Amino acid sequence: MKTAAACVSALVLVCAAASPAAAQRADRNVEPPIVRTFNWFSYVAADDIRGQCAPGGRNRLRLVYNALWEEQVRSYEIFLQPDGSAGLTIGVLAEQGRGADVSNLLIGNARDVTDPWRMKRGQKLLSPAETSELIGLLQASAAFGPPHDGQRLPDNDFWWTVASCRDGAWGFQAYHYPTDGFANVRFAEKLFGWDNVPVAVIRPRKLVPAELRRDEGAPDTRRAAGRGDRWMLVVGKDGLRPR
């Protein structure tokens, strides 16, 4: 069994092993749990997609489903192809705040230390017909914007964000549950149906307001309410406001 000191050393090695090329890719920036905290908000805002969005550039979308940060987050990267098809990459983060089951963790290299907290991945190639259907559902959901300026997205609520670049046009949208009960979200079930990551989707459920929730079992609920790992995203006129 590895000692605590050895585990710490392994974590340092993981950080050192990240290549400059990998660091330039937003989807990889949120893969290692060690650096996810620093890059997550930029990933949801899709700063990388927005910065590269120009006529003649790549057509792509990033959808993020926050099913309470501590419980589950699912991301859907969609790369639209000239022939009408699309590549779909799925990423799932599970139990971010509660830790993962490490009782059977076997450590053979530095990466093994963080495996329980890494994104679980899936992929699917969408046919032109499937891609067209999805785009239609997104259009019916007003997914390409404009968003509701000032909308708040707490970490411990259910919400979707959709960032897109199509034909050089940037778009952003957000949906918050229970504000609108996801009434305008037409694309969720289609994506969930294509989702081949073996982690069950956590569905929206009724909750007391986010600001009133406390961690169960916390010795001091007043302190728990102001936890440092609580966060809030705020939507602007055409994307997320800077934090």
Secondary structure, DSSP 8 states (H G I E B T S, - for coil): ---HHHHHHHHHHHHHH--HHHHT-HHHHTSSHHHHHHHHHHHHHTHHHHHH--TTS--EEEEEEEETTTTEEEEEEEEE-TTS-EEEEEEEEE-TTT----TT---SSGGGGGGGGS-EEEEEEE-HHHHHHHHHHHHHTTTTS---TT-EEETTSEEEEEEEEETTEEEEEEEEETTSTTTT--SHHHHHHH--SSS--------S-GGG---TT-S-HHHHHT-TT--EEEB-SSSB---
